[in-house]
Amino acid sequence: MIDLYYWPTPNGWKISIMLEECGLPYRVIPVNIGKGEQFAPAFLAISPNNRMPAIVDTAPVDGGAPIPIFESGAILLYLAEKCGHFMPRDVRGRYQVMQWLMWQMGGLGPMAGQNGHFLLYAPEKVPYAIERYGKEVNRLYGVLNTQLGATGAFVAGPDYSIADMAIFPWIRTHTAQQVALADFPHVERWYNSLMERAAVRRGVDLMKDLRANSMSEEARKALFGQTSQSVRAGDHKLD
């Protein structure tokens, strides 16, 4: 059994999609990031970076004690190894997938996250930040569009992989990012094809009713107002 510590966000969707695709049994443990539950000591013991998603594999393949894992990219790699799918076995294919996984982790996710923050959540409009991150997100969509035009199928080649699962949730936010998919036809084709997968739909629908359409002041403090003091053991209450 996999315990999934989750909230319905792009990073959370990566893992809910992967678990649905693998068909592994899992139990959802909600982590309400708008209420600061990611700073609870019990969760920090699993995810010391106070970010979800995280998992605990209560039945690892080595038969030992439960294994906790944080960081969505690491979780995808772990689950791919555990279920034996969505990661090529040959060295060339494997590293093609890993490159695009790292591209998402180090590029698309952080840049889209900053773009979304300054477009939607910043208390005041900062034109330089909006332009800076908007242009970078546009550039990254262009990189992805070129890659998908070359592969003709999925991000890392002819086979569906964890690279697709990592990237797709961030493309799903394209409307909030003020990106028109029609401007990137290969991305649009790929996106629509993934949306036809039943496991993908189940993954993004998980707890969808809990996605907030607006942000309270409590949630703003929990998400954007924390410092190193917030992750001290036993000091998880919002100020």
C-alpha positions as CSV (number, residue, x, y, z in Angstrom):
1,M,0.0,0.0,0.0
2,I,1.2,3.5,-0.8
3,D,0.2,6.3,1.5
4,L,-0.1,9.5,-0.7
5,Y,0.2,12.8,1.1
6,Y,-1.6,15.0,-1.4
7,W,-3.4,18.2,-2.3
8,P,-4.9,18.9,-5.8
9,T,-2.1,20.9,-7.3
10,P,0.1,20.3,-10.4
11,N,2.8,18.6,-8.3
12,G,0.1,16.5,-6.5
13,W,-1.4,15.5,-9.8
14,K,1.9,14.0,-11.0
15,I,1.7,11.4,-8.4
16,S,-2.0,10.7,-8.4
17,I,-1.8,10.2,-12.2
18,M,1.2,7.9,-11.8
19,L,-0.5,5.8,-9.1
20,E,-3.6,5.5,-11.3
21,E,-1.5,4.5,-14.3
22,C,0.4,1.9,-12.3
23,G,-2.7,0.5,-10.7
24,L,-0.9,0.4,-7.4
25,P,-3.2,0.4,-4.3
26,Y,-3.0,3.7,-2.5
27,R,-4.6,5.6,0.4
28,V,-4.9,9.4,0.2
29,I,-3.9,11.5,3.2
30,P,-4.9,15.1,2.5
31,V,-2.4,17.8,3.3
32,N,-4.3,21.1,3.3
33,I,-1.5,23.5,2.3
34,G,-3.9,26.5,2.6
35,K,-4.2,25.7,6.3
36,G,-0.5,25.1,6.9
37,E,-0.8,21.3,7.5
38,Q,2.5,20.9,5.6
39,F,4.3,22.3,8.7
40,A,3.0,19.7,11.1
41,P,5.8,17.7,12.7
42,A,4.4,14.4,11.5
43,F,4.4,15.5,7.9
44,L,7.9,17.2,8.2
45,A,9.2,13.8,9.3
46,I,8.2,12.5,5.9
47,S,8.8,15.6,3.8
48,P,11.4,17.9,5.5
49,N,11.0,20.5,2.7
50,N,7.4,21.1,4.0
51,R,6.0,20.5,0.5
52,M,3.6,17.9,-0.8
53,P,3.3,15.5,-2.4
54,A,5.1,12.8,-0.5
55,I,4.5,9.1,-0.2
56,V,5.2,6.3,2.3
57,D,5.5,2.8,0.7
58,T,4.3,0.5,3.5
59,A,5.3,-2.6,1.5
60,P,8.6,-1.9,-0.3
61,V,10.1,-4.5,-2.6
62,D,13.0,-5.2,-0.2
63,G,10.5,-6.3,2.5
64,G,11.9,-3.9,5.0
65,A,10.5,-1.0,6.9
66,P,8.2,1.5,5.2
67,I,10.0,4.0,2.9
68,P,9.1,7.7,3.0
69,I,9.9,9.7,-0.2
70,F,9.5,13.4,-0.8
71,E,9.9,15.5,-4.0
72,S,7.7,14.6,-6.9
73,G,10.4,13.7,-9.4
74,A,12.0,11.3,-6.9
75,I,8.6,9.8,-6.2
76,L,8.0,9.3,-10.0
77,L,11.3,7.5,-10.3
78,Y,10.6,5.3,-7.3
79,L,7.2,4.3,-8.5
80,A,8.4,3.6,-12.0
81,E,11.0,1.2,-10.6
82,K,8.5,-0.3,-8.3
83,C,5.8,-1.0,-10.9
84,G,8.2,-1.7,-13.7
85,H,6.6,0.7,-16.2
86,F,6.9,4.2,-17.7
87,M,10.7,4.2,-17.6
88,P,12.8,2.7,-20.4
89,R,15.2,0.0,-19.5
90,D,17.9,0.8,-22.1
91,V,20.4,3.5,-21.1
92,R,19.6,5.9,-24.0
93,G,15.8,5.8,-23.4
94,R,16.2,6.0,-19.7
95,Y,18.3,9.1,-19.8
96,Q,16.1,10.7,-22.4
97,V,13.2,10.4,-19.9
98,M,15.4,11.6,-17.0
99,Q,16.5,14.7,-19.0
100,W,12.9,15.8,-19.6
101,L,11.9,15.0,-16.0
102,M,14.7,17.3,-14.8
103,W,13.6,19.9,-17.4
104,Q,10.2,20.0,-15.7
105,M,11.6,20.0,-12.2
106,G,14.2,22.7,-12.8
107,G,12.5,24.8,-15.5
108,L,8.8,24.5,-16.4
109,G,7.5,23.9,-12.9
110,P,9.4,26.7,-11.1
111,M,8.9,29.2,-13.9
112,A,5.2,28.5,-14.3
113,G,4.8,28.6,-10.5
114,Q,6.4,32.1,-10.4
115,N,4.4,33.2,-13.4
116,G,1.2,32.1,-11.8
117,H,2.1,33.7,-8.5
118,F,2.7,37.1,-10.0
119,L,-0.4,36.8,-12.3
120,L,-2.8,35.5,-9.7
121,Y,-1.6,35.8,-6.1
122,A,0.8,38.7,-5.7
123,P,-0.9,41.5,-3.6
124,E,0.2,44.0,-6.1
125,K,1.0,43.8,-9.8
126,V,4.7,43.8,-10.6
127,P,5.0,44.5,-14.4
128,Y,8.6,43.4,-14.6
129,A,8.0,40.1,-12.9
130,I,4.9,39.4,-15.0
131,E,6.8,40.1,-18.2
132,R,9.9,38.2,-17.0
133,Y,8.2,35.0,-16.0
134,G,5.6,35.2,-18.8
135,K,8.3,35.3,-21.4
136,E,10.2,32.4,-19.8
137,V,7.1,30.3,-19.7
138,N,6.4,31.1,-23.4
139,R,10.0,30.1,-24.2
140,L,9.6,26.8,-22.3
141,Y,6.4,26.0,-24.2
142,G,8.3,26.6,-27.4
143,V,11.0,24.1,-26.3
144,L,8.4,21.5,-25.5
145,N,6.6,22.2,-28.8
146,T,9.8,21.6,-30.7
147,Q,10.5,18.4,-28.9
148,L,7.0,17.0,-29.4
149,G,7.2,17.9,-33.1
150,A,10.4,15.9,-33.3
151,T,9.2,12.8,-31.4
152,G,5.7,12.8,-32.9
153,A,4.2,11.1,-29.9
154,F,5.3,11.6,-26.3
155,V,7.9,13.9,-24.7
156,A,10.8,11.6,-24.4
157,G,10.1,9.4,-27.5
158,P,7.5,7.0,-28.8
159,D,6.5,5.7,-25.4
160,Y,4.5,7.3,-22.7
161,S,6.6,7.8,-19.6
162,I,7.0,9.6,-16.3
163,A,8.3,12.6,-18.3
164,D,4.8,13.1,-19.7
165,M,3.3,12.7,-16.3
166,A,5.6,15.3,-14.8
167,I,5.0,17.9,-17.5
168,F,1.3,17.4,-18.2
169,P,0.0,18.9,-14.9
170,W,1.8,22.1,-15.5
171,I,0.5,22.4,-19.0
172,R,-2.9,21.8,-17.6
173,T,-2.7,25.2,-16.0
174,H,-2.1,26.9,-19.3
175,T,-5.2,29.1,-19.0
176,A,-4.1,30.5,-15.7
177,Q,-0.7,31.0,-17.2
178,Q,-2.3,33.0,-20.0
179,V,-0.8,30.7,-22.6
180,A,-2.9,29.8,-25.7
181,L,-2.3,26.1,-26.6
182,A,-3.3,26.9,-30.2
183,D,0.0,28.8,-30.4
184,F,1.9,25.5,-29.8
185,P,0.1,22.9,-31.9
186,H,2.3,19.9,-31.0
187,V,1.8,20.6,-27.3
188,E,-1.9,21.0,-27.9
189,R,-2.1,17.6,-29.7
190,W,-0.1,15.9,-27.0
191,Y,-2.1,17.5,-24.2
192,N,-5.4,16.4,-25.7
193,S,-4.2,12.9,-26.2
194,L,-3.2,12.6,-22.6
195,M,-6.6,14.0,-21.5
196,E,-8.1,11.0,-23.2
197,R,-6.4,8.6,-20.9
198,A,-8.7,7.4,-18.2
199,A,-6.0,7.2,-15.6
200,V,-5.0,10.8,-16.3
201,R,-8.5,12.0,-15.8
202,R,-8.9,10.0,-12.6
203,G,-5.6,11.5,-11.3
204,V,-6.5,15.1,-12.0
205,D,-10.1,14.6,-10.7
206,L,-8.8,13.4,-7.3
207,M,-10.2,15.7,-4.6
208,K,-10.9,18.3,-7.3
209,D,-13.6,19.9,-5.3
210,L,-11.0,21.1,-2.8
211,R,-9.2,23.3,-5.4
212,A,-9.8,26.9,-4.2
213,N,-11.1,29.5,-6.7
214,S,-9.9,32.3,-4.4
215,M,-7.2,32.6,-1.7
216,S,-7.9,33.5,1.9
217,E,-5.5,35.5,4.0
218,E,-4.8,32.4,6.1
219,A,-3.9,30.5,2.9
220,R,-1.7,33.3,1.7
221,K,0.3,33.3,4.9
222,A,0.6,29.5,4.8
223,L,1.8,29.4,1.2
224,F,3.8,32.6,0.9
225,G,4.6,33.9,4.3
226,Q,6.8,31.3,5.8
227,T,10.5,31.3,6.8
228,S,13.0,28.8,8.3
229,Q,11.2,29.3,11.6
230,S,8.1,27.6,10.2
231,V,9.8,24.2,9.8
232,R,11.3,23.9,13.3
233,A,10.1,20.7,15.0
234,G,7.0,21.5,16.9
235,D,6.6,25.0,15.5
236,H,4.0,24.6,12.8
237,K,1.3,27.0,13.7
238,L,0.8,30.0,11.5
239,D,1.6,33.3,13.1
